[in-house]
Amino acid sequence: MKEGDVVMAVLAQADGRTKDRPVILLCQMPPFGDWLVCGVSTQLQREVPGFDELLSRTDPDFADSGLWHTSLIRLGYLETMSEGRLLGEVGAIAPARLLRLLTRLSQHISP
């Protein structure tokens, strides 16, 4: 697995149950190589304009993403997880999209 991959992962839901959901691998974290991931959702109404990113069926990298529907890449839904919680790769986003996401995230957390 590598940065920019779309993978299925076991995520906790609001009711405490778990569900297999897609996430984007943003980067590996020291010292153990856990992954910083962001959630992917079809709940487009939750978009935070200028922060989240819409991945539309008409985007050039949509087919490579492995997603079935227009989806929202939610930078506000971050989690660090071990590879053991990652169930497998379904696709990947374009390197330019990954760079946009990482840049947006770093600008948000930098003073």
C-alpha positions as CSV (number, residue, x, y, z in Angstrom):
1,M,0.0,0.0,0.0
2,K,1.1,3.5,-0.7
3,E,0.1,7.1,-0.3
4,G,-2.9,8.1,-2.3
5,D,-4.4,4.6,-2.3
6,V,-8.1,4.1,-1.6
7,V,-8.5,1.2,0.8
8,M,-11.2,-0.4,2.8
9,A,-10.8,-0.1,6.5
10,V,-12.7,-1.0,9.7
11,L,-14.2,2.3,11.0
12,A,-16.2,3.0,14.2
13,Q,-19.6,4.4,13.6
14,A,-21.4,6.9,15.9
15,D,-23.4,4.1,17.5
16,G,-20.3,2.2,18.5
17,R,-20.6,-0.4,15.8
18,T,-17.9,-0.9,13.1
19,K,-18.3,-0.8,9.4
20,D,-16.0,-1.4,6.4
21,R,-15.6,2.0,4.7
22,P,-13.2,3.5,2.1
23,V,-10.4,5.8,3.3
24,I,-7.5,7.6,1.5
25,L,-4.0,6.8,2.7
26,L,-2.4,10.2,3.3
27,C,1.0,9.2,4.8
28,Q,2.7,6.8,7.1
29,M,3.5,8.0,10.6
30,P,6.6,7.4,12.6
31,P,7.8,5.4,14.4
32,F,5.7,2.3,13.6
33,G,4.4,3.0,10.1
34,D,0.8,3.4,11.0
35,W,-1.2,5.3,8.3
36,L,-2.8,8.7,8.6
37,V,-6.1,8.3,6.7
38,C,-9.0,10.4,5.8
39,G,-12.6,9.2,5.4
40,V,-14.5,9.0,2.2
41,S,-18.3,9.5,2.2
42,T,-21.2,9.7,-0.2
43,Q,-22.9,12.2,2.2
44,L,-22.1,15.1,-0.1
45,Q,-24.1,17.6,2.0
46,R,-21.3,17.3,4.7
47,E,-18.8,19.0,2.5
48,V,-16.7,21.7,4.1
49,P,-16.1,24.1,1.2
50,G,-12.4,24.9,0.6
51,F,-11.3,22.0,2.9
52,D,-12.9,18.7,1.8
53,E,-12.6,17.5,-1.8
54,L,-15.3,16.2,-4.0
55,L,-14.4,13.2,-6.2
56,S,-16.9,13.3,-9.0
57,R,-17.7,10.6,-11.6
58,T,-16.6,13.0,-14.3
59,D,-13.1,13.5,-12.7
60,P,-10.2,11.9,-14.7
61,D,-9.1,9.9,-11.6
62,F,-12.6,8.7,-10.6
63,A,-12.3,5.4,-12.5
64,D,-8.9,4.6,-10.9
65,S,-10.3,5.4,-7.4
66,G,-12.3,2.2,-7.3
67,L,-15.3,4.1,-5.8
68,W,-18.8,3.5,-7.1
69,H,-20.4,6.9,-6.5
70,T,-19.4,10.6,-6.4
71,S,-17.8,10.9,-3.0
72,L,-16.5,13.4,-0.6
73,I,-12.9,13.1,0.7
74,R,-13.3,14.4,4.3
75,L,-10.1,16.0,5.6
76,G,-11.9,16.7,8.9
77,Y,-12.3,12.9,9.4
78,L,-8.8,11.8,10.2
79,E,-7.6,8.7,11.9
80,T,-4.3,6.9,12.4
81,M,-4.6,3.2,11.9
82,S,-2.3,0.2,11.8
83,E,-2.1,-1.9,8.6
84,G,-4.0,-4.6,10.4
85,R,-7.2,-2.5,10.2
86,L,-6.8,-1.9,6.5
87,L,-8.7,-4.6,4.5
88,G,-7.3,-4.0,1.0
89,E,-6.8,-1.6,-1.8
90,V,-9.6,-0.7,-4.1
91,G,-7.9,2.0,-6.2
92,A,-6.0,5.2,-6.0
93,I,-6.5,9.0,-6.4
94,A,-4.3,11.0,-8.7
95,P,-1.0,12.3,-7.3
96,A,-2.1,15.9,-7.9
97,R,-5.2,15.3,-5.8
98,L,-3.2,13.8,-3.0
99,L,-0.8,16.8,-3.1
100,R,-3.8,19.2,-2.9
101,L,-5.2,17.3,0.1
102,L,-1.8,17.2,1.9
103,T,-1.2,20.9,1.2
104,R,-4.7,21.9,2.4
105,L,-4.3,19.9,5.6
106,S,-0.8,21.2,6.3
107,Q,-2.0,24.8,5.7
108,H,-4.8,24.2,8.1
109,I,-2.7,23.0,11.0
110,S,0.3,25.4,10.5
111,P,0.1,28.6,12.4
